[in-house]
Amino acid sequence: MGWLDIFSSRARARREAAIAAALETGLLQRCPVCREVTEPAGADAMLARTERLAHQWIAGDDNRARPFDGDADALLREIHAQRRRAPFDCLCDRL
């Protein structure tokens, strides 16, 4: 395993943790058909809940937050980045 593999696996773990937090609170949703992660209507209402969950994960040393090494700000930045990347509708809706 080279250095690039280490960085890519760490980045993947961070992405997955951020998406898991956003899915758990409803900030993002996963289509049951095509499995694409999208931003649902009214997601802004879930932002504060997602931020609280991120802080709880960090404070409680939750395994899902382990890729962030105790840095809640890094987890929040990744959650916001994943939200920006998520489309408003999934592939099923676009067909």
C-alpha positions in Angstrom: 0.0 0.0 0.0 1.5 3.3 -1.1 1.0 6.8 0.2 -1.8 7.6 -2.3 -3.7 4.5 -1.1 -3.5 5.7 2.5 -4.8 9.2 1.6 -7.5 7.9 -0.7 -8.8 5.4 2.0 -8.7 8.1 4.6 -10.6 10.5 2.3 -13.1 7.7 1.5 -13.6 7.0 5.3 -14.2 10.7 5.9 -16.7 11.0 3.0 -18.6 7.9 4.3 -18.7 9.2 7.9 -20.0 12.6 6.7 -22.7 11.0 4.5 -23.7 8.7 7.4 -24.2 11.7 9.7 -26.2 13.5 7.0 -28.3 10.4 6.2 -29.0 9.8 9.9 -30.5 13.2 10.4 -32.3 13.6 7.1 -30.0 16.3 5.7 -29.4 13.9 2.8 -31.4 10.9 1.6 -30.5 7.8 -0.3 -32.8 6.6 -3.1 -34.0 3.1 -2.4 -34.0 2.3 -6.1 -30.7 3.7 -7.5 -28.9 4.2 -4.1 -27.9 7.8 -5.1 -27.5 10.2 -2.3 -29.5 13.4 -2.8 -30.5 16.5 -0.9 -34.2 16.4 0.0 -36.6 19.4 0.0 -36.4 21.2 3.3 -32.9 19.9 4.2 -32.0 23.3 5.7 -34.2 22.4 8.7 -32.0 19.4 9.4 -28.7 21.3 9.3 -28.6 22.2 13.0 -29.5 18.6 14.0 -26.7 17.3 11.8 -24.2 19.7 13.4 -25.3 18.6 16.9 -24.9 14.9 15.9 -21.4 15.6 14.5 -20.4 17.2 17.8 -21.9 14.3 19.7 -19.9 11.8 17.6 -16.7 13.7 18.3 -17.4 14.2 22.0 -18.4 10.6 22.5 -15.5 9.2 20.6 -17.9 7.5 18.2 -16.2 5.0 15.8 -17.9 6.7 12.9 -16.0 9.9 13.6 -12.7 8.2 14.0 -11.3 9.3 10.6 -11.5 12.9 11.8 -9.2 12.4 14.8 -11.4 14.4 17.2 -11.7 17.4 14.9 -15.4 18.4 14.8 -14.7 21.3 12.4 -13.2 18.9 9.8 -16.3 16.6 10.1 -18.6 19.6 9.7 -16.6 20.8 6.6 -16.9 17.3 5.1 -20.7 17.2 5.8 -21.1 20.6 4.1 -18.9 19.4 1.2 -21.0 16.3 0.7 -24.2 18.3 0.8 -22.9 20.7 -1.9 -22.1 17.7 -4.1 -25.5 16.0 -3.7 -27.9 16.6 -6.5 -31.5 17.6 -5.7 -32.9 14.7 -7.5 -31.7 11.2 -8.1 -31.0 9.3 -11.3 -34.5 7.7 -11.1 -36.1 11.2 -11.1 -34.0 12.4 -14.0 -35.0 9.6 -16.4 
